[in-house]
Amino acid sequence: MATATSNTISLATTIDVGAPRDRVWSVVADTEHLNQQVFGLSRIEVTGFDTNVIHAKGGFPGSEFDEQPWEFLAPERYRSERLYTKGPLKRLLTDVKLDEIENGTRVTFAQEIDAAEGVIGTLARPFLPVQWRPVAARFRRLLESISPVERVEWPYE
């Protein structure tokens, strides 16, 4: 599902996986693997930190961001928010939720994306949903590596 307000683009997909929640969690909670294999991002380099905030660069080329501690509630959910100080984005909120269902686990993968202000953000904004489709497809393939999946909500094909 893709929705947009004037500042925020919300994207989400829900996938049923025929595997127990603990097994699915062990794969989707490996955030370094997700950054590189699912999001296609370069390695993240921490450049400094303040109380409860890291300063980092990497991911998208030329990007720098501040990030609060991730919210982990194993094996149910994790959530992170990056506030960008440089690059094409202003904010990226990622929320991954795992619910037990009769034959496995329902995974909801959602992101809220705010493009940067100015020309770079104006140019980047129309491409964000298009660029998200391969991210969602790689996320689905990651889940398929655990067990066959049944797509519940998959509007990106």
N, C-alpha and C positions, 0 to 999 in steps of 0.2 A: 504494500500500500504506500502511495506517495501523496503527501499533502504539502501545501506551502502557504505560509503567511507572507507578509511583506518582508520579514527578516529571517524566517526560519523555514527550512525544508525538513519535513519529517518523513523518514523512510523506514519501512518495517517488512519483515517476512516471518512467517510462522511455519515450522516444519516438524512433523512427527517422526521420531526416530525409534526404531524397534530395538532399543537397548535401555538398560536401567539408567536412571538419572546419575548415579555415581560414576558410571563409565563415561557418559556423555560429558559430565562436568570435567573429568580428568583431561579431556581433549579441548573443550572450549575455554577452560580457565588458563590455558597456557598462552598468556597474552603476548609474549615475545614471538611465538610461532604465529599467532593471529596477525600481529603487525606485519610480519614479513610475508607469510604465505597467503593470507586472506586479503589483507589490505594492500599488499604489494608495496609496503613502505620500506625505506631504508632503515638501518639501525638507528635507534634513538640514543642520543648522547646527552647525559645529564650534565648541565653546565653550572649548576648551583642549586642551593636550596635555602629556604627560609622556613620558619615554623610551619609545618603541615603543607608546604608548597614546594614542588620541584620546578626548576627552570631547565628546559631542555631544548635541543634542536634536533632536526631530523624529521623523518617521516616524509612529508611532502618536501620537494626541493625548495630550499630557501626558507623553510618554516622554523619558527621558534615559538615555544608555548610555555605556559604555566599550567601545572596540573596539581589538583588537590589529591589527597590519598584516595585510592579506589575504594569503593564500598563492595566488600566481598561478604556474601552470606552463603557459604558453601553448604550444600550443593545446589542452591536454589537460584542465585542471581549474583551478577556483578554489574557495576555501573562506574563509569569514569567520565570526567568532564575536563576537556582541554580548552584553555583560553589562549588564543594565539596572539602573539605580539608582532609577528612577521609572517608573511605568506598569504596565500589566497583565501584562507579561512579566518573567521573571527572566533568561532566556537564550534566544538565537536563534542556532543554528548552521546555516549555509547551505552546501551542497556541490553544485557543478555539475561534472559529469564528461562529457567527450566522447571517445568511442571510435570509431575508424574501423571501418566495416563494409563489406561488399561493394558496396553501392549508395549509400553516403553516410556518415552519422554517427549513432551512437546517443548520445542525450543522456539522462543521468540527473540529475534535479533532486530533491534531498532536503533536508529541514529537520528539525532536532530543536528542539523548543520546550518550554521550561519556563515555566509560569505563575508569576506573582509569589506570594509568600506572603500569607497573610491573606485577607480577604473579597474583595478585588479579584481575586486569583488564583483563588480558589474559584469565583467567578462567571464568570470568563473561560474557565477550563479546558474546560468542555463545548462551548464555541463555537469553540475553536481548529480542530478538524478541519473543522467546517462552514464556517468562514471561509477555510480553505485551498483548498476546492474551486474558488472563482472565481479564486484566485491560480493554481492549476494550469491552469485553463482559459485564462487570459490568457497564461500561459507557452506553452501549446500553440499559441494563435493567433499569438504572436510567431514561433514556429518555422514555422508554416504560411505566414507572409509570406515566408519564404526559399524554401520548396519544399514540395510536398505531403508530408504526414507519414503514417506508418503507426504506429498506436498499438501499443506492445508491452505495456505494463502501464498500464492506465488505469481504476482502480477508482472514479473520482469522478463518474460520470454517472448 
